[in-house]
Amino acid sequence: MTDHAHTPRRAIVTAGDSGIGRATAVALATAGMDVAITWHSDQAGAEQTAEEVRTHGARAITGQLDVADIPACGDVIDGLIAELGGLDVFVNNAGTGTSTPFLDLALDDWKHVIDTDLTGAFVCLQRAARAMVAAGNGGRLIAVTSVHAHQPMVGSSAYDAAKHGLDGLMKNLALELGSAGISAVSVAPGEIATPMTGQTDVDPHTQDRPGIPLGRPGDAREVAALIAFLASPPAAYISGASVVIDGGMLQMGPQAGASIESHEWRKA
């Protein structure tokens, strides 16, 4: 068993071109890390993130990554690790989903979500973990999952299955990699005001969400602050956990069941 007090200096954040990914890259830079930022289609967004990272005195590099391009996505991660000169923190943030009823979901759409959210994540996490083990300094593997790794949502069968699988994978990594000083943690956001939820540049405090105890969506910077803490030395003993950040949403199960007065929720 190895105990590492290594201070993290180099991080990769996938899908760092906007939303949670961008906020996370900036938060890690603020904590003193150089950051590699990947983008799928929005290169300009990734460059904007990189510019913001550099304002905090950190080094930033960018690279295109299609997590569904398997196994080539792993080669991209290897290249970024080499360019950074090593890796201490890997944040698996890239993901996709559908809003399609189970009975109507096409097999190709199912495969794309599973490839992006689970199989591609496996490949990228494995490459990151191999580099950490080889370096011998421990490390942090952090996967952005979802509240839907814990509870399902109508129309999200592929997404729910993939996020449940990713959460299970992270638990296994905690078991297998702990002896190398590597922790594995899932971060499970609820509704966050980001482009993915159709809330680009929206102040979440202006949005009314009666079904969330705190009454609003979350801010990407709130999720990023949690990830930055989990990547920090004080969080070294957290591993195998799924840390939910959802404004209390998951506590609404029986309460919502007792309060919903129409069958509209059944529709995707």
N, C-alpha and C positions, 0 to 999 in steps of 0.2 A: 504494500500500500504506500502510495506516495502523497505527501502533503506539499502543495505548491502555494507559495505566497507571491507568485509572479504578478507583477503589475501589468495589466493589458495595455498594449501599445498599437496593435494593428487589428483592424476589424473589416469584415465584409458585410454589407447590407444588400440583400437582393431586392429588386424593385424599389430602388431608392430615388426614383425620379419624381415621386409625389407622395402625398398622404403620410401614412405611418412610416414608410420607408425613409422619406425625406427627413421627417422630424427626428427619426432615430439616428440617422447619419449625423445630423447636426448635434444631437445630444451626446453622441459618443465622441465627436470632435471636441465638444466643450469639456469632456472628461479627459482630454489629452490623447485621444487615439487618432492615428492616421486611418482613413476610411476608403475602401473600394466600394463604389456604388454601381450596381448593375441596372440596366434598363432593357425593356423588351422592344418598345416601339417609340418611346418618347426620349430621344437622345437629348433634345434641348432641355427637357425637364431635369435629366440627370446632370447636365452641365450646370444648370442653375443650382442644384443641390451641392455640387462640387465647389462652386464659387462661394456658397454660404459656409461650407466646411472650412475653406481656406481662410475666411475672415476670422476664424477662431485659432489661427496659427497651426492648423493641422494640414497634413498632406492629403490630397484627394486624387483618386484615379477613377476612371469610369470604364465600363465595358458592357457590350451587348450580351444579353443572356436570355435564351428561350428555354425555360425550365422543362418544357414539353419535348425538347429536342434531346432525346435520350439515346446514347450516353454522352453525346457531345457537350451537354451542359456541364458535365463534370470537368471536361477539359478547360472550359472557361474559368471555372473556380481554381483549378490548378495554376492557370496562367496568372490570375489575379494574386494568388498567394505568392508566386514567384516575384511578381512586380512589387508587392508590398515588402518582400523580404522576410515573410513569415506570417503567422496568423495566431491571434489570441482569442478573438471573438467572431463567431459566425452567426449572423441573424438571418434565418430563412423566412423571408417576408413575402416572397412572390406567391401569388395565388390567383385563382379564378373561380367562377361559379356560374350556375344557370338558375333561372326561375321557371322551371318547367315541371308540370305534374309528372309523377313517376310513370304513369301509364303512357305518357306521350314522349318520354325522354328517349332520344335516338342513341343508339349504341356508340356512334362516333362522338357525340357530345359527352356521354358518360366517360369514354376513354380519355378525352381531352382534359376533363376536370381531374380525373384520377392521375393521369400522367403529370399534370402541372402541380397539383396540390400534394401528391403523395409519392409517386414513383420518382419524379424529378427531384423532389425534396430529398428522398433517400439517397440518390446519386450525389447531390451537392453536399449533403451532410456527411456522407461517407468520405468524400474527398477532403473536406475540411478536417474531419476527425483524424484521418490518416496523417495529414500534415502536422497536426497537434501532437499526436503520439510520437511521430518521428523526431520532433523537436524536443520532446521531453519536458516541456514547461507547463503542461496542463492546458486548460482552456475552457471556453464557455460556448456551448451550442444552445442557441435560443430559437425556438420556432414560434412564429406568430400563427396561432390556430384560430379559434373563434369560440364564442359561447356555444356554437353549434357543434363543437367537439363534445359538448355535454348534453345539449338538448336540441332536438331537430326543429326544422321549420318547413312548412308546406312549400313544395316546389323546389326543394334543395336536396333531393335524395343523393345526388352524386357528391355535392359539396359536403353534406353531413357525413357521408361514408368516408370521404377522403380526410376530413378533419378529425374524425374519430380515429382513423388509422394513423394519422400523423401524431396524435397525442399518445397513442399506444407505442409508436416507434420511439418517441422521446423518452418514455418510461424505460424502454429496453436499453436505450443508450446510457441512461443513468446507471443501470446495473452493470453493463459491460465495460464502460469507459471510466468509471469512478476510480479504479486502481491506477489509472494514468493521470489522475488529477483533473479530469474533464467532467464538468457538470453539464447536465442537459435539462432544460426547463422549457415549458410551453407557456406562452402568454396568450390568453383567450379574451380578445376584446368583444364587447357588445357592439351596439351601433356607434360608429365613430364618424364625425363629420369630415369626410374625405371625398375625393372624386369617385371612388368606388361605390359610395352610397349616394351619388348624385348631389353632393354638398360641397362643391369646390368653393373655397374661400368664404364659407358660411360660418358665422360665429355660433357655435353650438348653444351658447347661453340664450340665443334668440329663438330657439326652436322648442316647441312644446311637445313633450312626449308623455302623455298621461300613463302609459303602460310601463314606464321606467320609474322606479322610486325617486331617483334624483331629478326626474322631470325633464331631462334633456339628453341629447346625444353626448358622446365624449369628444374631447379634443385630441387630435393626433399627438400633440405634445405631451398630453397626459400619459398616453401609452408609451411614448418614447422615453419619458422620465422613468417609467417602470423598467423598461428594457435596459436603460443605462445603469440603473441600480443593480439589476440582476447580473450585469457584466462587470460590476465593480468588486474589488477585494472584499468589502464587508458582506457581500452576498455569496461568498465562496461555499457555504454549507447548504445552499438551496439546490437540490437536484431531484429530478423525478417528479416534480410538482407541476401542476397546471395552475397558473396564477390568473384568476379571472379579474378583468377590469371592465365592468359593464353597468355601473351606476345602480347596481342591485337588480338588474333585469332577471337574472336566473331565480331570484327569490319569488317571482310573481306567478309561479306555476299554479298552485291551488287558488291563489287570490284571483288571478286572471280567469281561471276556469269558473270561478263563482260569479265573476263580474261581466263576462262577455254575454251580450244580449242578442246577438245575431249569428248567422252561420257564414258570414262573409269571410271569416278567417280561413275557411276551407279552400279558398281560391288562391292559386299561386299569383 
